[in-house]
Amino acid sequence: MDFRESILQETLAVHPRLTGCRREIDAAATIVCECYAAKGKLLACGNGGSAADAEHIVGELMKAFRMKRPLPEDLRSALVRTDAAMGPLLAERLQGALPAIALTGHASLTTAFSNDVDPLLVFAQQLYGYGVAGDVLVALSTSGNSKNVLFAVVAARCLGIRTIAMTGSPGGRLADLCDVAIRVPESETALVQELHLPVYHAICSIVEQEFFGTEGRGYTSSAPTM
């Protein structure tokens, strides 16, 4: 059994209600892996509890999640050569990171844009500023109808950014707009959010194993210059 199948089976054993989402979870993980293999980045957005989930996803990708992520030896050596005093600590303590940005933070930007332009477009504006073709957007909305999330998805599609929806069972407009829609089998907000957690943990586990596992591809966002 390969690592992907093992992670999916582990997730579904603990959360059997997600069995009907297995294909979509697998497809979402593939999209994220393809994004990182092409040196793209992940963007995430949502409101309320889904905003917290967007931040949570970023946290699992930008640092070690379930396994150690030591830096490549060439980068470790370059850090030591760059600064003999501070380089060794950087080489020892920095962890492999998969670039990801939550569009839910950046208070000065979002409040200024909301006040000066349109609060419904705060995610779309950031996506336009950060995103490039080949990136991926994870769009979270328990109803599937959060307007600011929908606007971000439309902007993403225009820019050649692939989209993953995480929503509840009805799916709403969001499910129709995205490349992959993971509709967990609940419609009440709190219960949808409870099922979103194991979904994105499974995706992050698969992606981490893909790049940092024993047989992984390895990942570094930039090559050492010294």
Order of alpha helices (4+ residues) and beta strands (2+ residues): alpha-alpha-beta-alpha-alpha-alpha-beta-alpha-alpha-beta-alpha-beta-alpha-beta-alpha
